[in-house]
Amino acid sequence: PPAAPALVQLRRAAVRRHAPRSAEPARRAEAQAFLQRAATSQGASSASVLRRIAAMLGAENPFATVLAEIEKMLSLLASEGKQDAEHKAWCDEERKVTTAGIEKKTELINTLNKEIQALETAIEDPETGLKAMIKADE
């Protein structure tokens, strides 16, 4: 016998798209007004609950403050990241210039050391050096 299906989709759920944040205050005011109207047309027990919900909607949303702070932090991090990238590029360029300068100076030092060695040999050589020639002339 064939195996029974392990998972069966019984219905499809619609995905609700949220309105942009800029529309949130208008939607909040609309919902608050609707609840106020509903509270005046309901009985006493339902009306108090609806009025409390309307009052909560009218109060500042603490999550909005937190979300705004998170947005500020993300913006600050993006700005600092850009500055860090620019500083790193500057450091890399400076390192490249400095390394090239060090290599050039090292070559110059090596060349000068060879010239010094050649001059020392020209002066100090016991057979052909300047000291030997002066000694021979005396």
Summary of the structure (lengths in Angstrom):
residues: 138
radius of gyration: 42.7
end to end distance: 122.7
largest distance: 134.5
contacts: 250
relative contact order: 0.04
helix: 78%
strand: 0%
